[in-house]
Each structure stands twice: as structure tokens, then as C-alpha cells.
């Protein structure tokens, strides 16, 4: 019998392994059931002792309304509880606001846990199934979904399906079109490589009976105003349901920046914030849009707030959002609106007139710079640095002048020279 050369045989074996891996990746995950051995070793978390006789009701649906991607205490405790049931796994909670395909997610508020287990790994799939069974089991007192209620679980997504506490009578339902998308590439979107658990606010804050041994009162979280799309971050418990308002949309003729600002309007931004919403604000205040809210962005926001008669906090809050939307609103092009803005009356024109022919930019120093800074209501130290440039750019943008950060005759005129 003639044998195949070793190298050819290795190629055949490698090819068969690759083909097998490709075939497995396209199998519907529901067909990749945990083995009996894996299921036998899977363990659910321990249920606390001395729980109160009373139990929380199934939580209603409270959508995410704010941006504060910091893990809340109850969510962090749940993440640790899940991974302790399978020490080789991990979890994630927070996510940069505005980067998710969905309009919003509880990850933006730090009250959603992604437990990283895969349905394609028998041991992890069995462990996930055991935990979910534990969450939704009836306890010895006859309370259905007992642990889910005591933890404040709002909904669970796992392996193409979703279960909601707010519609528990419907059981597990198909999640999106995932049943028709069996490939590995869809495992994240269809929650086949992680279990997603969203929590109520009382669950996220760790006030439910599972942790506190006391019955938690319903908490509806922060409420958004009618004219902005996002609420301020969570600060304290809210026992009243929020009013549901229609989404705010950008007006006809809005610029791309205004459209982005409108989408994220109301998100409270401060040093440390990141994402597309920060870029939109940076463009509005006339600085480089890198998507990171650092000291330079804070200084520019401070200057912009001062120029628009807003308390200079360096934080983009609801008041600043309303001013940003107004400043970026489309204006009809007419002979009247094309003219320079009226001469400001805050300062007498004579204090600036003598500087009208001077060109000021970064690096400039002297009395002209100090007079400019006083007019812009920023620190008047006589040095034209980054903060002064940002304030000049903000002024130029709000007065229809090209935002260069360089003070020439046109800008002096608008300033009242």
C-alpha cells in the first residue's frame, strides 16, 4: 500500500480540522447543548439565609435615560456573584455613552451586567443555564422567579432569547432575528458569548432584599425633561414614575453638528467623559474634536459658558445644552442676518477702539490682550494662551465670524471696538 507523503497528510488533516471548525461555527447554538457531564458539575450561587418573608414584586421596565457609565454597587455585586459561580469567567458593566447600535442601554447607567460565558463551550453554557434556572426558580415559600425579584432583575438576554420581568407571563421570547443568524459573527449581538442582565435602579444600587435583607421600594431613576433627550445622572432614589416624552429631533436645515447635539442633548459631560457626544460639544466650542473631555475642553466650555452668560462650571449640564442647541440652530440667510452682530454695549467702545488695528493670537501679550480678556469675561492676565483662544473662537462662532482664534479687525468690531 502506498502511503501519502507526511506533508500532504498534514495538509489533509489541517484541512479537515478547519472544515470541522467552520461547520461547528455555523451550527445553531441551540443545537450545541451542554454535555451531561458539564451540566452535572454546574453550580448555582448560594441563596442568602435570613431573607425577609416578604419579597419584591417583578420589576417593571424602566429604560435608561441618562449617561453615567460607572458600575453601580448592586451591579458590581451581581457581577462578582456570577463569576464566583464559575471562577474562570469575567464580567463587564459600563460602556461609553453613544457607541451602542441601540439608542440607549442600561450599560450607560452602570446597571447592566454582561457575564462572559459562551454557549459554544459546554462547561460555560451549562453554568449559564444553571444560574438562569436559579434566578427564575420558585422558592420554598412559593414565590416565582424568587432570586430575580430579590436582585431586581429587569430582563435577561441569552442565546437568541430574552426574558423580561415586566412580561414574565410570556416566558422566553425570540430576541431580534438571532434564530436565523447562527454564525459566530453574530454571537455578541445575539448574546451567545455572554449573558446580559439589566437591573432595576433599586437592584443596581444594591438596596434589594438579596443584599440588604430588607424589602426595597421601587426606584424609577432620573427623569428627562421634555426638551432634551437625556436626563441628568442618578443622584437619589425617585419614587415617582417619569413622564414619557417624545424624542427631540433636530429642526429642518440642521447641521450635522446640531443633529448630533440634539441626539445627545441633556447628557451631563465633565472631565473624564468620552465619545461622539464630546466631539460634538468640542466642535461647538471651537476646539479640536478628539472625543476626550480633558482640561483643555473644560477651559473651552468655561469660556463658552461665560460668553453666553451661563455660570462657568466647565460641566455641560441642562442649561448649557439648551444654549448649545440655540447657538447652533439654523438661521435663515437674509440681508439682515448677514450683517455683523450689533455692537455690544457691555463695555464702552472707546476702551477697545485703540486696539482695532492690532492682530492678536496665541503668544500675544500686553494691554490689548488684557482688554480683550476683560471683554470676554475671562481671567485678564495679559497673555494670549489656549484659554483665551478658546474664548475667542467661541465668540467668533456665536457672532457668525470664521472661528480662527485670531483677533483681527472684524472680530474687534464685533467686540465693540
Secondary structure, 3 states (H helix, E strand, C coil): CCCCCHHHHHHHHHHHHHHHHHHHHCCCHHHCCCCHHHHHHCCCCCCCCCCCCCCCCCCCCCCCCECCCCCCHHHHHHHHHHHHHCCCCEEECCCCCCCCCCCCCHHHHCCEEEEECCCCCHHHHHHHHHHHHHHHCCCCCCCCCHHHHHHCEEEEEECCEEEEHHHHHHCCEECCCHHHCCCHHHCCCCCCCCEEEEECHHHHCCCCHHHHCCCCCCCCCCCCCCCCCCECCCCCCCCCCCCCCCCCCCCCCCCHHHHHHHHHCCCCECCCCECHHHHHHHHHCCCCCCCECCHHHHHHHHHHHHHCCCCCCCCECHHHHHHHHHHCCCCCCCHHHHCCCCCCCCCCCHHHHCCCCCCECCCCECHHHHHHHHHHCCCCCCECCHHHHHHHHHHHHHCCCCCCCCECHHHHHHHCC
